[in-house]
């Protein structure tokens, strides 16, 4: 991994990045598994999604101001992948309690270490094509957050997606670096196709990227105001940060932590929200279809990856993704996903990739945990 420090921005000495990296990515089964989830896979390039996500921040932020929150099963692997990130910056959940709990835990640690911290809460498994613009937006978001706003990046929608949340853009607040920012007037979580179409037609909505930039102190005040039970548990941890008693207390209280998403727990009711509408070439790479969209394709819209990808035999095949280390032959196939692992052969129509989670649920319910 190409860690480089030259050109690091020293004007934002209290700016931190926090990557949420504990999710399982079940919609990318059978490659994404409990032991090797989506963020640890090299799905788009040669590096894992996590490595790529961290590297794109450099040189905006140095490694010592990058934090990772993840689960106990993944932290050793992640430390190997990110050797320049200090070990103390890996914050380990005892087990998953959804991302509001993970966010509150990490913010508590960062705020204890630096009460003046501004934190960019980012995702470890998204694809961003326009990296320079992304860093520019993050720098602008830092300055807006210093004014007391909770800043979110609103992605320019390209179709009426029902798998994303939407942000309604309100009055213009200002501009910097050629980018305007606005009041975020409403969050709507995963609307139906009719409402999503209406949102796009209005021109006043962006996709919710799940990326938020805020002052750590302000964020914790929102937990106090909106989620008092969570805040009470986090207050128990705060004085113990960087002491031997921290881990023991964390394990003792974690089972009482409410299981909620950050959108429902905080963002839908947050005060003083701002949105920067931007086109950064973003994809959540949440399904095989969305991964297919960001991978290079041949003249027939096909993409093949694996050790023998150059030797694929593809006849009268269009808009198809094949991931396998074996020779795969396709004839007369359109809009199909083919993924082979050591123990599973997965074939799916490209329009049905959202349904993969149902297969994961079926395997779990029928005692086939070895395949998860």
FENMO-V16119 format. One line per field, one symbol per residue. ss: DSSP state (h for helix, s for strand, l for the rest). phi: phi as a letter, one per 30 degrees, with the letter a starting at -180 (. if undefined). psi: psi as a letter, one per 40 degrees, with the letter a starting at -180 (. if undefined). A space follows every 10 residues. Layout:
ss=???
phi=???
psi=???
This chain:
ss=llllllllll llllssssss lllllhhhll lllllllhhh llllllllhh hhhhhlllll llhhhsssss slllhhhhhh hlllllhhhs sssllllhhh hhhhhhhhhh hhhllllsss ssslllssll hhhhhhhhhh hhhhhhllls ssssslllll lllllsssss ssssssllss ssssssssll llhhhhhhhh hhllssssss ssssshhhhh hhhhhhlhhh hhhhhhhhll llllhhhhhh hhhhllllll lhhhhlhhhl llssssssll lssllllhhh hhhhllllll llssslllhh hlsssllsll ssslllllss sllslsssss llllsssssh hhhhhhhhhh hhhhhlllhh hl
phi=.cdbcdiedc dbdccbcbcd bcdchddcdc ddbedbdedc cddcbdcded edddddddce bdedcccbca cddcdddddd dbdddeeddc ccdeadbidd dddddddddd dddbdcdcbc dbccbccbdc dddedddddd dedddddjcc cbccdddcad dcccdbcdcc ddclaahicc bbdccacbdh dddddddded ddicbbdddi cbbadedddd dddddcbedd dddddddedc eibdddddde ddcddddecb dddddbddcd chcbbcdacc icbdhdbddd dedccdbddc icbbbkdced cdcbbhbbhb cbcaccdbcb bicbhbcbbb cdbbccbadd dcdddeedde dddddcicdd cc
psi=hghieiehhe egefhihhhh feiefdefie dhidegidee igddadiidd dddddedhfd iidefhihha ideedddddd dgdehideeh hhhdihfied dddddddddd dddgeehhhh hiiefihhdg dddddddddd ddddddeeih hihhhhieig heeiiihhha ihdaihfehi iihhdihhhg iidddddddd ddeeiiihee hihihddddd ddddddgddd ddddddddee hfideddddd ddeddehihi idddddddei ifhihhhige fihefeiddd dddeiiiaee eihhiidfde eihhhfhifi hhhieihhhh hfhhfihhhh adehhhhiid eedeeddddd dddddfffde e.
